[in-house]
Every structure is written in structure tokens, then in C-alpha cells.
Amino acid sequence: MEFKQIQELIKAINKSNISELSVEEGDFKITIKQAQTISETQFVAVQAPMPQMLPQAAPAPVALPQAAPAPAALPAAAPAASDKLITIKSPMIGTFYRSSAPDKPSFVNVGDDIKQGDVLCIVEAMKLFNEIESEVSGKIVKVLIDDASPVEYDQPLFLVEPA
């Protein structure tokens, strides 16, 4: 195969949707692979798997010396305010993005009303941009993570006051 023919093959592949081409002519073999461009973004909606709880043996009781009881009024007040809030967690490990592109507005902001199925953010995992959709309707109370930050599986992302 001549150099000019190879150049024509490369041009044809660049203009097409083919990602890889292999050609064999006798002893000659060539494989041409086309890299994916960043502008071609694939969005995949993923629902988090429900973790299974395994039965565990109760720990043996340990006798502790008696101490003066700590005032319970302050710690109890904070959870009471957040008891009605729903935490939306990351269904996967990846990078958290609040918008589809740096120059685009955030999907949701504090104070926004959301419905079930609304896109809240994107978590990029292995070069795939996964839209995270709301499973509840309500109002965004707090965004718990900064844009472009790494997230772990089951890490809280948003606090939502249910409608």
C-alpha cells in the first residue's frame, strides 16, 4: 500500500463515524484508530444500587465509668431542623460538576424547586458524563460539594426539603 493511499484512508476515517479500521494486503497490515473528541459527550442516567445490609453481631457491652451527662439540648436542636431534609447522594465515584460546561449555568442552585427526574448535576466517571437525576420533588436547601471536586460512592451532594 502506498503512502498516498494511507493518507486517503486517514482522511476518510476522520470524516466518518468509524473509530477503528484494519486493512491487510498480503504481508502488509495497518490499523488506524480515531480518538474520540471531547465535544462528543455521552450522557448516561444511572440509578444507585441499594446497598445490602449484612447482619452483624452486637458488640459486647463495656463498662464505662460514670461521667456527668453532657447537655443534650444543643446537639438535639441541629438534627431536629435537618430531620425533614432528604440527602441526595452520589451513585458512583467520579468528578462532580454542577453544570454541563464551564460557561453554562448550574443545573440547580440553592432555593430552586426541583421535580422528580430533574437533572441536578453530572458525575464524570471514566470519561463518561453521567447525569444525576432527582428521585424526589422539593427545594434545594444546600449544595454540599464544590464544582469539579472528586466524589465517592454514597457521598452526600445536596440537601433537599421535600415538597
C-alpha contacts under 8 A as a table, 3 or more apart, distances in Angstrom:
res1	aa1	res2	aa2	distance
1	M	5	Q	6.55
1	M	6	I	7.22
1	M	25	E	7.51
1	M	28	F	7.45
2	E	5	Q	5.34
2	E	6	I	6.54
3	F	6	I	5.10
3	F	7	Q	6.31
4	K	7	Q	5.10
4	K	8	E	6.33
5	Q	8	E	5.07
5	Q	9	L	6.26
6	I	9	L	5.06
6	I	10	I	6.29
7	Q	10	I	5.13
7	Q	11	K	6.28
8	E	11	K	5.11
8	E	12	A	6.16
9	L	12	A	5.10
9	L	13	I	6.18
10	I	13	I	5.18
10	I	14	N	6.19
10	I	32	I	7.29
11	K	14	N	5.16
11	K	15	K	6.42
12	A	15	K	5.29
12	A	16	S	6.35
13	I	16	S	5.08
13	I	17	N	7.22
13	I	18	I	6.00
13	I	19	S	7.61
13	I	21	L	7.97
13	I	34	Q	7.40
14	N	17	N	7.66
14	N	18	I	7.95
14	N	34	Q	7.14
18	I	21	L	7.30
18	I	34	Q	7.45
19	S	33	K	5.74
19	S	34	Q	4.89
19	S	35	A	7.14
19	S	36	Q	7.78
20	E	31	T	7.11
20	E	32	I	5.63
20	E	33	K	4.30
20	E	34	Q	6.07
21	L	31	T	5.57
21	L	32	I	5.21
21	L	33	K	6.49
22	S	29	K	7.30
22	S	30	I	5.68
22	S	31	T	4.20
22	S	32	I	6.39
23	V	29	K	5.73
23	V	30	I	5.37
23	V	31	T	6.43
24	E	27	D	7.36
24	E	28	F	5.71
24	E	29	K	4.37
24	E	30	I	6.56
25	E	28	F	5.17
25	E	29	K	6.43
26	G	29	K	7.80
36	Q	40	E	7.19
37	T	40	E	5.68
38	I	41	T	6.56
41	T	128	L	7.46
41	T	129	F	6.94
42	Q	128	L	6.18
42	Q	129	F	6.12
42	Q	130	N	7.86
43	F	128	L	6.92
43	F	129	F	5.21
43	F	130	N	5.17
43	F	131	E	6.12
44	V	128	L	7.61
44	V	129	F	6.73
44	V	130	N	4.65
44	V	131	E	6.02
45	A	130	N	5.61
45	A	131	E	5.15
45	A	132	I	6.23
45	A	133	E	7.18
46	V	91	P	7.30
46	V	130	N	6.82
46	V	131	E	7.36
46	V	132	I	6.88
47	Q	91	P	6.59
48	A	90	S	7.76
48	A	91	P	4.41
48	A	92	M	7.35
49	P	91	P	7.46
71	P	74	L	7.09
72	A	75	P	5.73
72	A	76	A	6.01
73	A	76	A	5.41
73	A	77	A	6.26
74	L	77	A	5.35
74	L	78	A	6.99
75	P	78	A	5.74
75	P	79	P	7.06
76	A	79	P	5.69
76	A	80	A	6.31
77	A	80	A	5.25
77	A	81	A	6.71
78	A	81	A	5.53
78	A	82	S	6.71
79	P	82	S	5.03
79	P	83	D	5.71
80	A	83	D	5.18
80	A	84	K	7.83
81	A	84	K	6.97
82	S	85	L	5.17
84	K	161	E	6.70
84	K	162	P	7.53
85	L	159	L	6.14
85	L	160	V	5.47
85	L	161	E	4.79
85	L	162	P	6.72
86	I	159	L	5.67
86	I	160	V	5.05
86	I	161	E	6.26
86	I	162	P	6.86
87	T	156	P	6.16
87	T	157	L	7.26
87	T	158	F	5.81
87	T	159	L	4.72
87	T	160	V	6.32
88	I	134	S	7.64
88	I	156	P	5.83
88	I	157	L	5.69
88	I	158	F	5.13
88	I	159	L	6.33
88	I	160	V	7.39
89	K	153	Y	7.83
89	K	154	D	5.07
89	K	155	Q	5.20
89	K	156	P	4.17
89	K	157	L	5.24
89	K	158	F	7.09
90	S	93	I	7.39
90	S	123	V	7.93
90	S	132	I	7.97
90	S	151	V	7.16
90	S	152	E	6.97
90	S	153	Y	5.58
90	S	154	D	4.90
90	S	155	Q	5.32
90	S	156	P	6.35
90	S	157	L	6.40
91	P	153	Y	5.62
91	P	154	D	5.83
92	M	123	V	7.64
92	M	125	A	7.77
92	M	151	V	7.78
92	M	152	E	6.45
92	M	153	Y	4.45
92	M	154	D	7.01
93	I	123	V	7.83
93	I	125	A	6.67
93	I	150	P	7.64
93	I	151	V	5.58
93	I	152	E	4.49
93	I	153	Y	4.92
94	G	123	V	5.66
94	G	124	E	5.21
94	G	125	A	4.61
94	G	126	M	7.72
94	G	150	P	5.74
94	G	151	V	5.47
94	G	152	E	6.78
95	T	123	V	5.25
95	T	124	E	5.03
95	T	125	A	6.75
95	T	148	A	5.89
95	T	149	S	5.56
95	T	150	P	4.35
95	T	151	V	5.77
96	F	121	C	7.16
96	F	122	I	5.95
96	F	123	V	4.67
96	F	124	E	6.67
96	F	145	I	7.92
96	F	146	D	7.75
96	F	147	D	6.03
96	F	148	A	5.20
96	F	149	S	5.43
96	F	150	P	6.06
96	F	151	V	6.28
97	Y	100	S	7.25
97	Y	121	C	5.85
97	Y	122	I	5.09
97	Y	123	V	6.18
97	Y	124	E	7.74
97	Y	147	D	5.09
97	Y	148	A	5.15
97	Y	149	S	7.50
98	R	106	S	5.08
98	R	107	F	6.05
98	R	108	V	7.43
98	R	120	L	7.34
98	R	121	C	4.83
98	R	122	I	6.49
98	R	147	D	5.71
98	R	148	A	7.84
99	S	102	P	6.84
99	S	104	K	6.07
99	S	105	P	5.91
99	S	106	S	4.34
99	S	107	F	5.45
99	S	121	C	6.33
99	S	122	I	7.07
100	S	104	K	6.37
100	S	105	P	7.96
100	S	106	S	7.66
100	S	107	F	7.80
100	S	121	C	7.94
100	S	122	I	7.12
101	A	104	K	5.19
106	S	109	N	6.73
106	S	121	C	7.89
107	F	119	V	6.60
107	F	120	L	5.49
107	F	121	C	6.08
108	V	112	D	6.24
108	V	120	L	5.80
108	V	121	C	7.64
108	V	140	I	7.65
109	N	112	D	5.64
109	N	140	I	6.83
109	N	143	V	7.62
110	V	139	K	7.85
110	V	140	I	5.05
110	V	141	V	5.44
110	V	142	K	5.69
110	V	143	V	6.82
111	G	139	K	5.95
111	G	140	I	5.22
111	G	141	V	6.01
112	D	139	K	5.58
112	D	140	I	5.51
113	D	137	S	7.63
113	D	138	G	5.66
113	D	139	K	4.36
113	D	140	I	6.50
114	I	118	D	6.35
114	I	134	S	7.62
114	I	136	V	7.87
114	I	137	S	5.40
114	I	138	G	5.39
114	I	139	K	5.91
114	I	140	I	7.30
115	K	118	D	5.65
115	K	134	S	6.97
115	K	136	V	6.40
115	K	137	S	4.12
115	K	138	G	6.51
116	Q	133	E	7.45
116	Q	134	S	5.12
116	Q	135	E	4.98
116	Q	136	V	4.73
116	Q	137	S	4.99
117	G	133	E	5.11
117	G	134	S	5.07
117	G	135	E	6.19
117	G	136	V	7.80
118	D	133	E	5.27
118	D	134	S	5.44
119	V	131	E	6.23
119	V	132	I	5.69
119	V	133	E	4.32
119	V	134	S	6.37
120	L	131	E	7.50
120	L	132	I	5.79
120	L	133	E	5.65
120	L	134	S	6.40
121	C	131	E	6.04
121	C	132	I	5.45
121	C	133	E	7.50
122	I	129	F	6.14
122	I	130	N	5.36
122	I	131	E	4.55
122	I	132	I	5.71
123	V	129	F	5.93
123	V	130	N	5.23
123	V	131	E	6.60
123	V	132	I	7.05
124	E	127	K	6.21
124	E	128	L	5.45
124	E	129	F	4.40
124	E	130	N	5.95
125	A	128	L	5.33
125	A	129	F	6.58
125	A	130	N	7.44
134	S	137	S	7.33
136	V	162	P	6.97
137	S	162	P	5.90
137	S	163	A	5.73
138	G	160	V	6.08
138	G	161	E	5.36
138	G	162	P	4.15
138	G	163	A	4.21
139	K	160	V	5.41
139	K	161	E	5.14
139	K	162	P	6.53
139	K	163	A	7.01
140	I	143	V	7.58
140	I	158	F	7.03
140	I	159	L	6.14
140	I	160	V	4.64
140	I	161	E	6.51
141	V	158	F	7.53
141	V	159	L	5.41
141	V	160	V	5.38
141	V	161	E	6.39
142	K	158	F	5.74
142	K	159	L	5.11
142	K	160	V	7.25
143	V	146	D	7.81
143	V	157	L	6.19
143	V	158	F	4.71
143	V	159	L	6.63
144	L	156	P	6.69
144	L	157	L	5.04
144	L	158	F	5.50
144	L	159	L	7.43
145	I	149	S	7.08
145	I	157	L	5.88
145	I	158	F	7.90
146	D	149	S	5.73
151	V	155	Q	6.45
152	E	155	Q	5.40
156	P	159	L	7.95
